[in-house]
């Protein structure tokens, strides 16, 4: 399936609110919504307005900001919830109903026939009010396939805009996601939205597999925050698409990603992981000698993603025992120092010797190179250009 027909439904202000460290104020929500809109997500999903008075008012205010993104709220499939949703002025409602035996038994207690009949009236009400409607089967990957297809076919016949496939507890794998999305695509004409939790570390791969199988909408959050281990991270999903074909993400303001990650890090009090997709401290850091030599010659040799497209820079580590003389030579040229290859190799050996005890800072490396350059100048002056010391 072509990958270019997709939309991002960012749920930082819904799923992200369920993250244990998240408690966004109204003004913080507005700032996050504006930043997501500036990045270019097509949809912003908000918490159910029926959750609390503040949730209702926040949805109403964000819906009236005049953003380009369509504003959605996430609601139970009940008339009480969707009536409040309509009052906020949002563009659409993401309905959910648990379909697995576990949740039908321990959550709402309804049969599949009752789920379909409940959906009928709620969907009709929202359509009468001109709202976009998605109907999602919660815990889809623990629901028997015959039940899933029956529910999806029924709501598709009701004319919903999208059906949602939710890996609510993060048990799916990419092959399973591809198979299920393909099966659902065979029985519905509506768009398909995928929501994947990261409990077993497959959220990004699962989202990508869903696209490959024909899904059109992918749920994300900034930094992947959400219930338990969260869901597909926005940055990780963008990185996966960029690595396939940067044209897939050309419509987004990629330079906004570091700002978004920093914003959510600040408001949740959670540090950006060192190995975070794109914005982690080490995302574009190179250390081993054979790597740095190639990267300094052609960055794409060891980088599938160009940090400059995200307003970021790569970092070549120098003051360690694995450093190579090519990296040291590059640093000397950056400092405007003139050293022969023999001198650079000798300086590199000195750096390695010292770094065996402890890593050196860039300033310490620079000082060593300046000392070698000074020796070189002094020797040239005192010995008529002949080096008087061993290399």
C-alpha positions in Angstrom: 0.0 0.0 0.0 1.2 3.6 -0.7 2.4 5.3 2.5 1.7 8.9 1.6 -2.0 8.9 2.3 -1.9 9.3 6.1 -2.9 11.8 8.8 -1.5 12.2 12.3 -4.0 12.3 15.2 -1.9 13.7 18.0 -3.3 12.7 21.4 -0.9 14.4 23.8 -3.8 16.3 25.2 -5.9 13.2 25.7 -3.9 10.0 25.9 -1.0 12.2 27.2 -3.2 13.4 30.1 -3.4 9.8 31.2 0.4 9.8 31.7 1.1 9.4 35.5 3.3 12.6 35.5 1.0 14.8 33.4 -1.3 17.5 34.8 -1.6 20.2 32.2 -3.1 23.6 33.1 -5.4 25.3 30.6 -2.7 27.7 29.4 -0.3 24.8 29.0 -2.8 22.9 26.9 -3.3 25.9 24.7 0.4 26.3 24.3 0.8 22.6 23.4 -2.1 22.8 20.9 -0.6 25.8 19.2 2.8 24.1 19.0 1.2 20.9 17.5 -0.6 23.0 15.0 2.6 24.8 14.0 4.3 21.5 13.5 1.4 20.5 11.2 -0.5 17.6 12.7 -3.8 17.2 11.0 -5.8 16.3 14.2 -5.5 17.2 17.9 -7.4 14.9 20.2 -8.6 16.2 23.6 -9.9 14.6 26.8 -13.6 13.7 27.0 -15.4 17.0 28.0 -17.5 15.0 30.4 -14.5 14.0 32.4 -14.6 17.3 34.5 -15.7 20.9 34.3 -12.2 21.9 33.4 -12.0 19.3 30.6 -15.2 20.7 29.1 -14.0 24.3 29.2 -10.5 23.4 27.9 -12.1 21.6 24.9 -14.3 24.6 24.2 -11.4 27.1 24.3 -9.1 25.0 22.1 -11.9 24.3 19.6 -12.3 28.1 19.2 -8.6 28.9 18.8 -8.9 28.9 15.0 -6.2 26.3 14.5 -5.7 24.6 11.2 -5.8 21.1 12.8 -9.2 19.5 13.3 -10.1 19.3 17.0 -11.4 16.0 18.3 -12.6 14.8 21.6 -12.4 11.2 22.9 -15.7 10.0 24.3 -17.5 6.9 25.5 -20.3 5.8 23.2 -23.0 7.3 25.3 -25.5 10.1 24.6 -24.5 12.0 27.8 -20.9 12.2 26.7 -21.5 13.2 23.1 -24.0 15.8 23.9 -21.4 17.7 25.9 -18.9 17.1 23.1 -21.2 18.9 20.6 -21.6 21.8 23.0 -17.8 22.5 22.9 -17.8 23.2 19.2 -15.2 20.6 18.3 -14.8 19.2 14.8 -15.3 15.6 15.6 -15.7 12.8 18.2 -13.6 9.7 18.6 -16.0 7.1 20.1 -14.8 4.0 21.8 -16.4 0.7 23.0 -14.4 -2.2 24.5 -15.0 -5.4 22.5 -12.7 -7.9 24.1 -14.2 -10.5 26.4 -12.0 -9.2 29.3 -13.3 -5.7 29.0 -16.9 -6.6 28.2 -16.9 -8.7 31.3 -15.1 -6.4 33.7 -15.7 -2.9 32.2 -19.2 -2.3 30.7 -20.9 -5.7 30.7 -22.6 -5.3 27.3 -23.0 -7.9 24.5 -21.9 -7.3 21.0 -25.5 -6.8 19.8 -25.9 -4.1 22.6 -22.6 -2.4 21.5 -23.8 -2.1 17.9 -27.2 -0.9 18.9 -25.8 1.7 21.3 -23.5 2.9 18.6 -26.3 3.4 16.1 -28.1 6.2 18.1 -24.9 7.9 19.2 -23.4 8.0 15.7 -26.7 9.2 14.2 -26.8 12.1 16.7 -23.3 13.2 15.9 -23.9 13.0 12.2 -27.0 15.1 12.5 -24.8 17.8 14.1 -22.3 17.6 11.3 -19.4 16.2 13.3 -16.7 13.8 12.0 -17.1 10.4 13.7 -14.7 7.6 14.4 -15.8 4.4 16.1 -13.0 2.4 17.8 -13.0 -1.1 19.2 -11.0 -0.9 22.4 -8.7 -3.8 23.0 -9.1 -5.0 19.4 -6.1 -7.4 19.5 -7.7 -9.4 22.3 -11.0 -9.5 20.5 -11.9 -12.5 18.3 -11.6 -11.5 14.6 -15.1 -12.5 13.7 -16.5 -10.2 16.4 -14.3 -7.4 15.3 -15.2 -7.6 11.7 -18.9 -7.8 12.6 -18.7 -4.6 14.6 -16.6 -2.7 12.0 -18.9 -3.7 9.2 -21.9 -2.6 11.2 -20.6 0.9 12.0 -19.2 1.3 8.5 -22.7 0.7 7.2 -23.8 3.5 9.6 -21.5 5.9 7.7 -18.7 6.6 10.2 -15.7 8.5 8.8 -13.2 6.2 10.4 -13.0 2.9 12.3 -10.4 2.7 15.0 -8.2 -0.3 15.8 -6.7 0.0 19.3 -3.9 -2.1 20.7 -5.0 -1.0 24.1 -2.7 -3.1 26.2 0.3 -3.2 23.8 0.2 -6.9 22.9 0.3 -6.6 19.1 3.3 -7.2 16.9 3.9 -5.7 13.4 2.9 -8.9 11.5 -0.3 -9.2 13.5 -1.1 -5.5 13.0 -0.6 -5.8 9.3 -2.8 -8.9 9.1 -5.6 -7.3 11.2 -5.6 -4.0 9.4 -5.7 -5.8 6.1 -8.7 -7.9 7.2 -10.5 -4.8 8.4 -9.7 -3.0 5.1 -11.5 -5.8 3.4 -14.8 -5.2 5.1 -15.0 -1.3 5.5 -14.9 1.6 3.1 -14.2 4.1 5.9 -10.8 5.3 6.8 -8.8 3.3 9.4 -7.1 4.7 12.5 -4.5 2.9 14.5 -3.8 3.4 18.2 -0.9 1.4 19.6 0.4 1.2 23.1 4.1 0.6 23.8 4.0 -2.0 26.6 6.1 -4.5 24.6 8.2 -1.9 22.7 6.4 -2.3 19.3 4.4 0.9 19.1 6.4 2.6 16.3 6.8 -0.6 14.3 3.1 -1.4 14.7 2.1 2.0 13.5 4.3 1.7 10.5 2.9 -1.8 9.7 -0.7 -0.4 10.0 0.1 2.2 7.4 1.6 -0.4 5.1 -1.6 -2.5 5.4 -3.9 0.5 4.6 -4.5 2.5 7.7 -4.9 6.2 7.1 -4.7 7.8 10.6 -2.0 7.1 13.2 -2.4 8.2 16.9 0.7 9.7 18.5 1.8 11.7 21.5 4.8 13.9 22.1 7.5 11.8 23.7 5.1 8.9 23.6 3.5 9.8 26.9 0.3 8.1 27.9 -1.3 5.4 30.0 1.4 3.0 31.4 4.3 3.1 28.9 2.4 5.3 26.5 1.8 5.1 22.8 3.5 5.7 19.5 5.8 8.8 20.0 5.4 11.6 17.5 9.2 12.0 17.0 9.7 8.2 16.6 7.0 7.9 14.0 8.3 10.9 12.1 11.8 9.3 12.2 10.5 6.0 10.9 8.8 7.7 7.9 11.8 10.0 7.2 14.1 7.0 7.1 11.9 5.5 4.5 11.4 8.6 2.4 11.9 12.1 3.7 9.2 13.3 1.2 6.6 11.5 3.4 7.1 14.1 6.2 7.9 17.1 4.1 4.6 18.7 4.9 5.5 19.0 8.6 7.6 21.7 10.3 10.3 19.3 11.4 12.3 22.0 13.2 9.4 22.2 15.7 10.0 18.7 17.0 12.8 19.7 19.5 10.6 22.4 20.8 7.6 20.0 21.3 9.8 17.5 23.1 11.2 20.1 25.3 7.8 21.5 26.1 6.4 18.2 27.2 9.5 17.4 29.1 9.2 20.6 31.0 5.5 20.3 31.7 5.7 16.6 32.9 9.0 16.9 34.7 10.4 13.9 32.8 13.8 14.2 31.1 14.1 13.5 27.4 15.7 10.0 27.2 19.4 10.0 26.1 18.4 7.8 23.1 15.2 9.5 22.2 14.3 9.5 18.6 15.9 12.6 17.0 16.1 14.8 20.1 18.0 12.6 22.5 21.4 13.7 23.7 23.2 11.0 21.8 20.9 10.8 18.7 23.6 12.3 16.4 26.7 11.7 18.5 29.6 9.8 17.0 32.5 8.3 18.9 34.3 5.3 17.3 37.2 6.2 15.1 36.0 4.4 12.0 32.6 6.1 12.3 33.9 9.6 12.8 36.3 9.4 9.9 33.4 8.4 7.6 30.9 10.9 9.1 33.4 13.7 8.7 33.8 12.8 5.0 30.1 12.1 4.3 27.6 12.2 7.2 25.2 9.9 5.4 27.7 7.1 5.7 26.5 6.6 9.3 23.4 8.7 9.5 20.1 7.8 7.9 18.6 11.0 9.1 20.0 14.5 8.6 19.9 16.4 11.9 19.9 19.7 10.1 16.4 19.0 8.8 15.3 19.1 12.4 17.3 22.1 13.4 19.9 19.9 15.2 23.6 19.3 14.8 25.7 16.2 15.0 28.5 15.8 17.5 31.8 14.1 17.1 33.4 13.0 20.4 37.1 13.4 20.5 38.6 13.0 24.0 38.3 9.2 24.4 40.5 6.1 23.9 38.6 5.2 20.7 39.3 8.5 18.9 41.0 8.5 15.5 43.5 10.8 14.0 41.1 11.9 11.2 38.7 13.3 13.8 41.6 15.0 15.6 42.8 16.4 12.3 39.3 17.8 11.6 39.3 19.5 15.0 42.7 21.0 14.4 41.5 22.5 11.0 38.4 23.8 12.8 40.7 25.6 15.2 42.8 27.0 12.4 45.9 25.0 13.5 48.5 23.8 11.0 50.0 20.4 11.9 51.5 17.7 9.8 50.1 14.2 9.6 52.9 12.9 11.8 52.2 15.6 14.4 48.5 14.8 14.3 49.1 11.1 14.8 51.4 11.9 17.7 48.8 14.2 19.3 46.2 11.5 18.8 48.4 9.0 20.7 48.8 11.5 23.5 45.0 12.0 23.7 44.4 8.3 23.8 47.0 7.8 26.5 45.4 10.5 28.7 41.9 9.3 27.9 42.7 5.8 29.1 42.6 7.4 32.6 39.5 9.4 32.0 37.6 11.0 29.1 38.9 14.5 28.1 36.7 17.5 27.5 36.7 19.2 24.1 38.5 22.1 25.8 41.3 19.7 27.0 41.6 18.3 23.5 41.8 21.8 22.1 44.5 22.7 24.6 46.6 19.6 23.6 46.3 20.6 19.9 47.3 24.2 20.6 50.3 23.0 22.5 51.4 20.8 19.6 50.9 23.7 17.2 53.0 25.9 19.5 55.8 23.3 19.6 55.7 23.1 15.9 56.1 26.8 15.5 58.9 27.0 18.1 60.7 24.2 16.5 60.4 25.7 13.0 61.9 29.0 14.4 64.7 27.5 16.4 65.8 24.6 14.2 65.3 26.1 10.8 62.2 24.1 10.2 63.7 20.8 11.3 61.8 19.0 14.1 64.1 18.5 17.0 61.7 16.3 19.1 60.4 12.8 18.5 57.0 12.2 17.0 
